Amino acid sequence: MMNPKVLYEIKVHGFLLWASVGLLMPVSILIKRMSNREQSGTRLRIIFYVHAITQVFLH
């Protein structure tokens, strides 16, 4: 029998895996595909800065 702390850590790990692979990756693929159609440098710059800021704060 596993102790409750280990079970909790396994559940948190599973949720984080689901969130990264099942949610964030498809969203980022869609954003990348939409940005390929953009001709505006301003919008591409905004997408880049949003990406950079989220990388800093979430890492």
Buried (B, 14 or more C-beta within 10 A) or exposed (E): EEEEEEEEEEEEEEEEEEEEEEEEEEEEEEEEEEBEEEEEEEEEEEBEEEBEEEEEEEE
